[in-house]
Amino acid sequence: MKEKKYPMTYKEYEKRVIELFLETGNYSTKEEKLEFLNEELLKNDPDFIKNLYKDDCFYYDHPERFGIAAKYVFEDTNLLGTPVSNLEMLF
């Protein structure tokens, strides 16, 4: 069996980022956030989350450049810090 290069596949990453986005914030409902994702963001930029994943994979691949924190980029704390935060700002 082939070992995964990253702690998450793209599909796992996308699912977790969306779950965290739906769980955060106090000012809107999950339905409003889903509508934003499906009707606005991903309709206009279908690769938005995929590009965040690529950035995180690059970060993960270069611990010599970014330090030990690069190995933790796929943990919830870091997902909340960048990809989910980006979604919150756009929302």
All heavy atoms as an XYZ file, in Angstrom:
777
protein
N       0.844     -1.185      0.000
C       0.000      0.000      0.000
C       0.886      1.244      0.000
O       1.836      1.343      0.764
C      -0.900     -0.002      1.239
C      -1.853      1.167      1.272
S      -3.183      0.905      2.443
C      -2.609      1.862      3.806
N       0.542      2.201     -0.855
C       1.303      3.431     -0.966
C       1.012      4.341      0.228
O      -0.128      4.562      0.596
C       0.942      4.142     -2.270
C       1.784      5.348     -2.530
C       1.414      5.981     -3.850
C       2.213      7.252     -4.026
N       1.840      7.975     -5.209
N       2.065      4.866      0.797
C       1.943      5.774      1.933
C       1.577      7.176      1.432
O       2.081      7.624      0.411
C       3.278      5.819      2.673
C       3.189      6.447      4.020
C       4.509      6.322      4.772
O       5.093      5.238      4.761
O       4.921      7.329      5.333
N       0.678      7.865      2.167
C       0.303      9.221      1.790
C       1.473     10.161      2.035
O       2.141     10.072      3.048
C      -0.887      9.713      2.623
C      -2.197      9.079      2.269
C      -3.395      9.825      2.812
C      -3.417     10.021      4.295
N      -4.699     10.550      4.793
N       1.680     11.083      1.116
C       2.737     12.061      1.277
C       2.337     13.133      2.295
O       3.168     13.609      3.054
C       3.066     12.720     -0.061
C       4.171     13.738      0.039
C       4.592     14.270     -1.297
C       5.713     15.276     -1.113
N       6.195     15.818     -2.355
N       1.066     13.508      2.292
C       0.582     14.545      3.184
C      -0.372     13.935      4.214
O      -1.011     12.923      3.940
C      -0.126     15.639      2.387
C       0.776     16.266      1.355
C       0.573     16.046     -0.001
C       1.850     17.051      1.748
C       1.426     16.597     -0.941
C       2.708     17.609      0.812
C       2.488     17.385     -0.528
O       3.340     17.923     -1.456
N      -0.501     14.571      5.367
C      -1.406     14.047      6.389
C      -2.872     13.994      5.938
O      -3.651     13.239      6.498
C      -1.244     15.039      7.548
C       0.103     15.634      7.348
C       0.293     15.688      5.862
N      -3.219     14.787      4.931
C      -4.597     14.799      4.404
C      -4.557     14.789      2.888
O      -3.719     15.459      2.287
C      -5.334     16.074      4.815
C      -5.629     16.248      6.246
S      -6.495     17.843      6.450
C      -7.395     17.484      7.925
N      -5.503     14.074      2.296
C      -5.703     14.188      0.850
C      -6.451     15.501      0.606
O      -6.957     16.126      1.547
C      -6.560     13.033      0.310
O      -7.866     13.126      0.890
C      -5.942     11.682      0.612
N      -6.548     15.891     -0.653
C      -7.291     17.118     -0.948
C      -8.738     17.007     -0.471
O      -9.282     17.933      0.139
C      -7.256     17.474     -2.441
C      -8.252     18.563     -2.734
C      -8.037     19.855     -2.242
C      -9.439     18.298     -3.410
C      -8.976     20.858     -2.443
C     -10.368     19.294     -3.609
C     -10.137     20.569     -3.132
O     -11.067     21.555     -3.319
N      -9.378     15.883     -0.716
C     -10.787     15.711     -0.319
C     -10.955     15.813      1.193
O     -11.915     16.419      1.681
C     -11.356     14.382     -0.837
C     -11.608     14.388     -2.323
C     -12.713     15.369     -2.642
C     -13.022     15.386     -4.114
N     -13.947     16.467     -4.462
N     -10.037     15.211      1.949
C     -10.084     15.300      3.413
C      -9.901     16.751      3.871
O     -10.585     17.225      4.775
C      -9.001     14.422      4.043
C      -9.226     12.944      3.857
C      -8.008     12.108      4.212
O      -6.854     12.593      4.085
O      -8.220     10.944      4.609
N      -8.974     17.425      3.226
C      -8.687     18.823      3.544
C      -9.912     19.701      3.274
O     -10.325     20.477      4.125
C      -7.500     19.275      2.691
C      -7.050     20.703      2.871
C      -6.078     21.026      3.801
C      -7.544     21.728      2.061
C      -5.616     22.330      3.939
C      -7.099     23.027      2.191
C      -6.138     23.326      3.138
O      -5.693     24.620      3.271
N     -10.471     19.555      2.085
C     -11.652     20.338      1.701
C     -12.789     20.112      2.700
O     -13.404     21.068      3.180
C     -12.095     19.952      0.294
C     -13.347     20.672     -0.161
C     -13.819     20.181     -1.513
O     -13.899     18.944     -1.714
O     -14.114     21.030     -2.358
N     -13.041     18.866      3.020
C     -14.119     18.530      3.958
C     -13.874     19.159      5.324
O     -14.779     19.756      5.907
C     -14.232     17.009      4.088
C     -15.318     16.568      5.029
C     -15.379     15.061      5.159
C     -16.469     14.699      6.145
N     -16.307     13.391      6.706
N     -12.645     19.053      5.827
C     -12.346     19.583      7.162
C     -12.378     21.110      7.188
O     -12.895     21.705      8.133
C     -10.986     19.069      7.660
C     -10.724     19.424      9.100
C     -11.776     18.774     10.003
N     -11.620     19.235     11.368
C     -12.623     19.434     12.209
N     -13.865     19.173     11.854
N     -12.394     19.870     13.418
N     -11.863     21.751      6.172
C     -11.896     23.216      6.106
C     -13.345     23.707      6.081
O     -13.703     24.644      6.802
C     -11.103     23.746      4.884
C     -11.409     25.207      4.606
C      -9.607     23.549      5.104
N     -14.188     23.062      5.306
C     -15.603     23.457      5.247
C     -16.287     23.198      6.577
O     -17.047     24.034      7.068
C     -16.311     22.759      4.070
C     -15.792     23.338      2.746
C     -17.829     22.923      4.180
C     -16.263     22.619      1.510
N     -16.001     22.063      7.204
C     -16.587     21.770      8.527
C     -16.202     22.846      9.535
O     -17.047     23.345     10.281
C     -16.099     20.416      9.054
C     -16.703     19.221      8.383
C     -16.042     17.898      8.798
O     -14.970     17.920      9.457
O     -16.592     16.849      8.444
N     -14.923     23.201      9.566
C     -14.458     24.221     10.509
C     -15.068     25.584     10.195
O     -15.443     26.325     11.106
C     -12.929     24.301     10.500
C     -12.198     23.104     11.106
C     -10.706     23.171     10.802
C     -12.449     23.012     12.603
N     -15.184     25.918      8.930
C     -15.801     27.180      8.523
C     -17.253     27.247      8.994
O     -17.707     28.276      9.505
C     -15.714     27.331      7.000
C     -16.445     28.519      6.450
C     -16.066     29.810      6.785
C     -17.509     28.345      5.576
C     -16.747     30.912      6.263
C     -18.181     29.432      5.053
C     -17.804     30.719      5.389
N     -17.970     26.144      8.845
C     -19.378     26.123      9.252
C     -19.536     26.202     10.772
O     -20.551     26.682     11.266
C     -20.061     24.863      8.716
C     -20.181     24.765      7.201
C     -20.802     23.431      6.804
C     -20.970     25.929      6.619
N     -18.523     25.742     11.513
C     -18.584     25.733     12.971
C     -18.168     27.061     13.594
O     -18.476     27.318     14.749
C     -17.661     24.638     13.536
C     -18.111     23.241     13.231
C     -17.063     22.191     13.616
O     -16.030     22.542     14.211
O     -17.289     21.015     13.290
N     -17.452     27.901     12.869
C     -16.903     29.130     13.437
C     -17.809     30.318     13.183
O     -18.696     30.278     12.333
C     -15.505     29.438     12.859
O     -15.621     29.578     11.451
C     -14.516     28.357     13.210
N     -17.552     31.387     13.914
C     -18.299     32.633     13.726
C     -19.622     32.628     14.461
O     -20.241     31.590     14.650
N     -20.035     33.790     14.872
C     -21.264     33.921     15.652
C     -22.367     34.675     14.924
O     -23.443     34.853     15.463
C     -20.959     34.676     16.960
C     -19.958     33.934     17.806
O     -19.972     32.719     17.853
N     -19.084     34.670     18.462
N     -22.098     35.136     13.717
C     -23.009     36.081     13.092
C     -23.875     35.522     11.977
O     -24.677     36.237     11.414
C     -22.210     37.273     12.561
C     -21.391     37.908     13.639
C     -20.007     37.776     13.657
C     -21.992     38.611     14.678
C     -19.247     38.350     14.667
C     -21.251     39.183     15.688
C     -19.875     39.050     15.675
O     -19.133     39.607     16.679
N     -23.725     34.266     11.652
C     -24.525     33.718     10.564
C     -24.784     32.232     10.789
O     -24.126     31.583     11.581
C     -23.811     33.928      9.233
O     -22.507     33.449      9.300
N     -25.744     31.735     10.047
C     -26.119     30.329     10.173
C     -25.272     29.463      9.232
O     -24.659     29.971      8.290
C     -27.604     30.124      9.822
O     -27.775     30.423      8.431
C     -28.509     30.996     10.682
N     -25.291     28.177      9.481
C     -24.601     27.240      8.594
C     -25.178     27.315      7.186
O     -24.456     27.229      6.203
C     -24.709     25.811      9.126
C     -23.860     25.561     10.335
C     -23.957     24.120     10.794
C     -23.091     23.925     12.022
N     -23.062     22.549     12.488
N     -26.492     27.492      7.105
C     -27.147     27.575      5.799
C     -26.651     28.783      5.013
O     -26.409     28.701      3.805
C     -28.674     27.634      5.960
C     -29.304     26.354      6.476
C     -29.125     26.133      7.980
O     -28.861     27.100      8.739
O     -29.217     24.964      8.412
N     -26.487     29.920      5.691
C     -25.972     31.121      5.026
C     -24.544     30.901      4.541
O     -24.177     31.329      3.439
C     -26.023     32.326      5.970
C     -27.427     32.806      6.266
C     -27.484     33.841      7.378
O     -26.681     33.755      8.335
O     -28.336     34.742      7.276
N     -23.749     30.241      5.361
C     -22.369     29.966      4.973
C     -22.297     28.989      3.805
O     -21.493     29.155      2.892
C     -21.564     29.446      6.161
C     -21.258     30.533      7.173
C     -20.372     29.993      8.265
C     -19.854     31.127      9.118
N     -18.817     30.698     10.041
N     -23.138     27.955      3.831
C     -23.169     27.007      2.710
C     -23.604     27.696      1.424
O     -23.058     27.423      0.354
C     -24.108     25.841      3.023
C     -23.530     24.745      3.910
C     -24.629     23.759      4.322
C     -22.395     24.022      3.213
N     -24.572     28.578      1.532
C     -25.029     29.322      0.358
C     -23.884     30.176     -0.194
O     -23.660     30.221     -1.399
C     -26.216     30.207      0.719
C     -26.784     30.943     -0.475
C     -27.998     31.769     -0.109
O     -28.705     31.429      0.855
O     -28.234     32.767     -0.797
N     -23.152     30.836      0.693
C     -21.992     31.624      0.273
C     -20.974     30.741     -0.454
O     -20.494     31.096     -1.534
C     -21.343     32.299      1.486
C     -19.931     32.742      1.240
C     -19.660     33.843      0.452
C     -18.864     32.044      1.794
C     -18.346     34.242      0.210
C     -17.556     32.443      1.558
C     -17.295     33.545      0.770
N     -20.661     29.590      0.134
C     -19.681     28.695     -0.489
C     -20.140     28.231     -1.863
O     -19.400     28.308     -2.836
C     -19.431     27.474      0.392
C     -18.549     27.667      1.606
C     -18.556     26.407      2.456
C     -17.131     28.028      1.205
N     -21.356     27.738     -1.938
C     -21.845     27.119     -3.173
C     -22.287     28.112     -4.231
O     -22.057     27.892     -5.420
C     -22.990     26.161     -2.852
C     -22.528     24.996     -2.019
O     -21.435     24.479     -2.201
N     -23.351     24.585     -1.072
N     -22.927     29.195     -3.826
C     -23.505     30.122     -4.800
C     -22.588     31.288     -5.157
O     -22.795     31.925     -6.182
C     -24.847     30.660     -4.284
C     -25.888     29.581     -4.076
C     -26.220     28.819     -5.346
O     -26.265     29.432     -6.433
O     -26.424     27.594     -5.256
N     -21.632     31.573     -4.309
C     -20.758     32.711     -4.594
C     -19.316     32.267     -4.799
O     -18.815     32.274     -5.915
C     -20.843     33.742     -3.463
C     -22.205     34.414     -3.384
C     -22.281     35.404     -2.238
O     -21.304     36.141     -2.023
O     -23.315     35.429     -1.570
N     -18.670     31.876     -3.731
C     -17.235     31.628     -3.787
C     -16.856     30.522     -4.767
O     -16.096     30.746     -5.704
C     -16.700     31.293     -2.389
C     -15.202     31.015     -2.348
C     -14.424     32.284     -2.673
C     -14.788     30.459     -1.027
N     -17.362     29.328     -4.546
C     -16.927     28.204     -5.371
C     -17.496     28.244     -6.783
O     -16.928     27.651     -7.695
C     -17.246     26.881     -4.672
C     -16.507     26.699     -3.334
C     -16.910     25.398     -2.667
C     -15.004     26.795     -3.489
N     -18.565     28.965     -6.969
C     -19.111     29.141     -8.313
C     -18.204     30.080     -9.120
O     -17.958     29.861    -10.296
C     -20.520     29.711     -8.224
C     -21.257     29.780     -9.530
C     -22.681     30.233     -9.292
C     -23.485     30.187    -10.548
N     -24.863     30.643    -10.298
N     -17.706     31.129     -8.454
C     -16.843     32.105     -9.109
C     -15.378     31.689     -9.135
O     -14.625     32.112    -10.012
C     -16.974     33.471     -8.430
C     -18.350     34.060     -8.623
O     -18.927     33.948     -9.694
N     -18.881     34.673     -7.586
N     -14.968     30.911     -8.150
C     -13.581     30.453     -8.071
C     -13.567     29.006     -7.580
O     -13.296     28.743     -6.412
C     -12.775     31.358     -7.132
C     -11.292     31.034     -7.141
O     -10.876     30.088     -7.849
O     -10.537     31.721     -6.426
N     -13.852     28.047     -8.455
C     -13.966     26.652     -8.045
C     -12.674     26.058     -7.470
O     -12.708     25.047     -6.779
C     -14.385     25.922     -9.324
C     -14.114     26.856    -10.431
C     -14.097     28.230     -9.877
N     -11.538     26.700     -7.718
C     -10.259     26.182     -7.226
C      -9.774     26.876     -5.960
O      -8.635     26.677     -5.542
C      -9.188     26.305     -8.311
C      -9.471     25.410     -9.499
O     -10.060     24.321     -9.290
O      -9.115     25.786    -10.624
N     -10.617     27.673     -5.326
C     -10.196     28.442     -4.159
C      -9.623     27.542     -3.061
O      -8.505     27.755     -2.597
C     -11.350     29.289     -3.609
C     -10.935     30.179     -2.483
C     -10.336     31.396     -2.751
C     -11.113     29.799     -1.167
C      -9.919     32.223     -1.720
C     -10.702     30.617     -0.127
C     -10.105     31.833     -0.405
N     -10.366     26.537     -2.647
C      -9.893     25.654     -1.569
C      -8.738     24.793     -2.060
O      -7.783     24.548     -1.317
C     -11.047     24.805     -0.992
C     -12.076     25.735     -0.336
C     -10.526     23.781      0.019
C     -13.330     25.050      0.163
N      -8.769     24.382     -3.314
C      -7.670     23.588     -3.879
C      -6.363     24.389     -3.851
O      -5.302     23.848     -3.542
C      -7.988     23.171     -5.309
C      -7.001     22.185     -5.887
C      -7.449     21.689     -7.229
C      -8.583     20.724     -6.989
N      -9.080     20.058     -8.159
N      -6.438     25.675     -4.116
C      -5.239     26.511     -4.069
C      -4.722     26.671     -2.640
O      -3.504     26.709     -2.418
C      -5.497     27.867     -4.714
C      -5.647     27.748     -6.215
O      -5.093     26.855     -6.840
N      -6.414     28.649     -6.802
N      -5.621     26.748     -1.665
C      -5.195     26.784     -0.264
C      -4.480     25.483      0.099
O      -3.461     25.504      0.800
C      -6.400     26.995      0.653
C      -7.101     28.354      0.569
C      -8.392     28.326      1.372
C      -6.186     29.458      1.060
N      -5.011     24.372     -0.394
C      -4.383     23.065     -0.149
C      -2.974     23.018     -0.748
O      -2.023     22.583     -0.106
C      -5.256     21.952     -0.733
C      -4.690     20.556     -0.566
C      -4.662     19.945      0.685
C      -4.209     19.838     -1.656
C      -4.156     18.656      0.848
C      -3.708     18.552     -1.506
C      -3.679     17.969     -0.252
O      -3.180     16.696     -0.088
N      -2.842     23.503     -1.971
C      -1.528     23.519     -2.620
C      -0.539     24.366     -1.828
O       0.626     23.985     -1.675
C      -1.645     24.048     -4.050
C      -2.312     23.077     -5.001
C      -2.437     23.694     -6.379
C      -3.188     22.786     -7.326
N      -3.346     23.402     -8.653
N      -0.992     25.502     -1.327
C      -0.126     26.348     -0.496
C       0.313     25.609      0.760
O       1.483     25.655      1.147
C      -0.844     27.638     -0.083
C      -0.947     28.643     -1.205
O      -0.248     28.499     -2.223
O      -1.747     29.588     -1.051
N      -0.629     24.944      1.418
C      -0.292     24.209      2.634
C       0.633     23.027      2.341
O       1.517     22.723      3.145
C      -1.552     23.754      3.370
C      -2.203     24.893      4.142
O      -1.566     25.956      4.314
O      -3.353     24.724      4.583
N       0.457     22.378      1.207
C       1.356     21.281      0.825
C       2.770     21.818      0.602
O       3.755     21.194      1.032
C       0.853     20.582     -0.433
S      -0.627     19.596     -0.168
N       2.880     22.960     -0.039
C       4.196     23.571     -0.252
C       4.848     23.888      1.091
O       6.026     23.601      1.309
C       4.066     24.847     -1.096
C       5.373     25.548     -1.312
C       6.253     25.108     -2.292
C       5.737     26.639     -0.529
C       7.478     25.744     -2.480
C       6.956     27.273     -0.716
C       7.823     26.829     -1.696
N       4.094     24.467      1.983
C       4.573     24.801      3.321
C       5.053     23.530      4.038
O       6.137     23.496      4.610
C       3.430     25.475      4.078
C       3.798     26.121      5.383
C       4.455     27.342      5.422
C       3.446     25.525      6.587
C       4.768     27.952      6.624
C       3.759     26.128      7.798
C       4.422     27.338      7.813
O       4.729     27.933      9.005
N       4.250     22.474      3.953
C       4.575     21.181      4.584
C       5.861     20.583      4.012
O       6.655     19.983      4.736
C       3.404     20.224      4.378
C       3.556     18.890      5.038
C       3.187     18.705      6.362
C       4.041     17.785      4.333
C       3.312     17.461      6.982
C       4.167     16.547      4.940
C       3.802     16.392      6.264
O       3.926     15.170      6.872
N       6.056     20.750      2.711
C       7.210     20.172      2.030
C       8.537     20.867      2.344
O       9.592     20.350      1.983
C       7.013     20.208      0.517
C       6.052     19.155      0.029
O       5.843     18.148      0.737
O       5.499     19.332     -1.080
N       8.488     22.019      2.976
C       9.706     22.804      3.181
C       9.943     23.193      4.634
O      10.050     24.371      4.967
C       9.676     24.050      2.294
C       9.647     23.714      0.848
N      10.763     23.293      0.156
C       8.636     23.679     -0.042
C      10.436     23.029     -1.096
N       9.150     23.245     -1.240
N      10.121     22.189      5.518
C      10.392     22.519      6.919
C      11.731     23.231      7.102
O      11.902     23.991      8.045
C      10.371     21.157      7.618
C      10.681     20.180      6.545
C      10.084     20.748      5.291
N      12.663     23.018      6.165
C      13.945     23.704      6.260
C      13.774     25.210      6.078
O      14.557     26.009      6.584
C      14.946     23.149      5.229
C      14.711     23.550      3.789
C      13.535     22.880      3.069
O      12.937     21.926      3.593
O      13.223     23.330      1.952
N      12.735     25.580      5.406
C      12.456     26.991      5.136
C      11.520     27.600      6.176
O      11.683     28.743      6.566
C      11.830     27.072      3.750
C      11.718     28.403      3.169
C      11.108     28.257      1.795
N      11.544     29.334      0.942
C      11.152     29.474     -0.290
N      10.358     28.585     -0.832
N      11.563     30.487     -0.992
N      10.515     26.823      6.588
C       9.464     27.351      7.455
C       9.541     26.846      8.894
O       8.727     27.221      9.720
C       8.091     27.015      6.866
C       7.890     27.590      5.498
C       7.845     26.768      4.382
C       7.764     28.954      5.317
C       7.665     27.297      3.111
C       7.588     29.493      4.051
C       7.545     28.663      2.945
N      10.485     25.958      9.178
C      10.664     25.456     10.532
C       9.739     24.298     10.862
O       8.985     23.796     10.026
N       9.784     23.899     12.106
C       9.034     22.739     12.589
C       7.523     22.934     12.434
O       6.780     21.971     12.271
C       9.414     22.407     14.052
C       8.861     21.057     14.479
C       8.970     23.506     14.996
C       9.548     19.883     13.862
N       7.058     24.171     12.449
C       5.627     24.445     12.314
C       5.062     23.904     10.997
O       3.872     23.611     10.910
C       5.365     25.943     12.417
N       5.908     23.757      9.991
C       5.456     23.248      8.692
C       4.830     21.858      8.815
O       3.917     21.517      8.068
C       6.611     23.217      7.702
N       5.299     21.071      9.756
C       4.769     19.714      9.922
C       3.379     19.690     10.554
O       2.717     18.671     10.563
C       5.742     18.862     10.747
C       7.037     18.603     10.026
C       6.807     17.841      8.740
C       8.052     17.712      7.916
N       7.810     17.231      6.577
N       2.948     20.815     11.087
C       1.644     20.891     11.763
C       0.602     21.668     10.960
O      -0.470     21.969     11.464
C       1.811     21.524     13.151
C       2.784     20.771     14.000
C       4.069     21.257     14.218
C       2.443     19.532     14.552
C       4.985     20.541     14.985
C       3.349     18.814     15.319
C       4.614     19.331     15.525
O       5.519     18.618     16.274
N       0.894     21.962      9.725
C       0.030     22.816      8.911
C      -1.365     22.217      8.682
O      -2.328     22.939      8.476
C       0.727     23.170      7.570
C       0.759     21.986      6.634
C       0.077     24.359      6.916
N      -1.491     20.904      8.774
C      -2.784     20.260      8.518
C      -3.606     20.025      9.794
O      -4.668     19.420      9.729
C      -2.584     18.945      7.767
C      -2.085     19.142      6.358
C      -0.745     19.010      6.047
C      -2.964     19.492      5.345
C      -0.287     19.213      4.755
C      -2.519     19.696      4.048
C      -1.174     19.561      3.758
N      -3.133     20.506     10.915
C      -3.888     20.367     12.161
C      -4.956     21.456     12.247
O      -4.810     22.537     11.666
C      -2.942     20.426     13.355
C      -2.037     19.212     13.407
C      -1.180     19.161     14.656
O      -1.307     20.030     15.533
O      -0.371     18.222     14.738
N      -6.020     21.177     12.994
C      -7.152     22.105     13.080
C      -6.749     23.522     13.455
O      -7.267     24.485     12.889
C      -8.202     21.605     14.076
C      -9.075     20.509     13.502
O      -8.915     20.141     12.316
O      -9.933     20.000     14.252
N      -5.832     23.666     14.386
C      -5.410     25.001     14.813
C      -4.882     25.810     13.641
O      -5.211     26.980     13.484
C      -4.319     24.900     15.907
O      -4.843     24.142     16.987
C      -3.880     26.261     16.379
N      -4.090     25.179     12.804
C      -3.539     25.873     11.642
C      -4.561     26.030     10.524
O      -4.532     27.029      9.803
C      -2.281     25.163     11.152
C      -1.155     25.307     12.144
O      -0.881     26.398     12.626
N      -0.525     24.203     12.483
N      -5.447     25.072     10.377
C      -6.506     25.212      9.371
C      -7.415     26.391      9.725
O      -7.853     27.128      8.846
C      -7.315     23.923      9.254
C      -6.563     22.711      8.707
C      -7.468     21.479      8.733
C      -6.035     22.970      7.315
N      -7.676     26.561     11.008
C      -8.469     27.710     11.455
C      -7.714     29.015     11.201
O      -8.329     30.036     10.888
C      -8.805     27.594     12.944
C      -9.889     26.591     13.303
C      -9.863     26.292     14.792
C     -11.256     27.101     12.882
N      -6.401     28.968     11.313
C      -5.586     30.166     11.191
C      -5.470     30.705      9.782
O      -5.368     31.902      9.587
N      -5.468     29.858      8.783
C      -5.295     30.369      7.422
C      -6.493     30.081      6.525
O      -7.222     30.996      6.193
C      -3.982     29.858      6.803
O      -2.901     30.264      7.644
C      -3.762     30.443      5.425
N      -6.735     28.823      6.119
C      -7.821     28.628      5.159
C      -9.191     29.052      5.694
O      -9.946     29.738      4.996
C      -7.791     27.143      4.826
C      -6.844     26.510      5.742
C      -6.047     27.577      6.409
N      -9.505     28.696      6.916
C     -10.815     29.049      7.461
C     -10.905     30.558      7.680
O     -11.927     31.178      7.381
C     -11.117     28.263      8.764
C     -12.404     28.735      9.407
C     -11.191     26.772      8.453
N      -9.826     31.140      8.148
C      -9.784     32.594      8.332
C      -9.995     33.325      7.000
O     -10.707     34.325      6.933
C      -8.460     32.995      8.963
O      -8.360     34.367      9.086
N      -9.382     32.808      5.941
C      -9.591     33.405      4.610
C     -11.047     33.331      4.187
O     -11.604     34.296      3.659
C      -8.719     32.713      3.566
C      -7.273     33.102      3.667
O      -6.913     34.111      4.260
N      -6.409     32.285      3.090
N     -11.673     32.196      4.429
C     -13.099     32.061      4.102
C     -13.939     33.036      4.917
O     -14.866     33.656      4.395
C     -13.572     30.625      4.340
C     -13.045     29.581      3.371
C     -13.440     28.178      3.835
C     -13.550     29.839      1.961
N     -13.624     33.162      6.209
C     -14.365     34.081      7.082
C     -14.242     35.519      6.570
O     -15.217     36.270      6.584
C     -13.861     33.986      8.524
C     -14.287     32.743      9.244
C     -15.769     32.727      9.635
O     -16.415     33.789      9.651
O     -16.273     31.638      9.917
N     -13.038     35.923      6.152
C     -12.853     37.289      5.654
C     -13.647     37.532      4.379
O     -14.190     38.615      4.186
C     -11.372     37.558      5.414
C     -10.591     37.747      6.699
S      -8.900     38.312      6.428
C      -8.164     36.887      5.655
N     -13.706     36.548      3.508
C     -14.456     36.691      2.260
C     -15.967     36.694      2.486
O     -16.712     37.307      1.747
C     -14.092     35.575      1.282
C     -12.686     35.636      0.727
C     -12.379     34.362     -0.042
C     -12.504     36.858     -0.141
N     -16.390     35.986      3.524
C     -17.810     35.876      3.841
C     -18.307     37.203      4.372
O     -19.275     37.752      4.065
C     -18.047     34.753      4.865
C     -19.479     34.545      5.218
C     -20.382     34.103      4.263
C     -19.932     34.806      6.486
C     -21.721     33.900      4.592
C     -21.255     34.611      6.835
C     -22.151     34.161      5.889
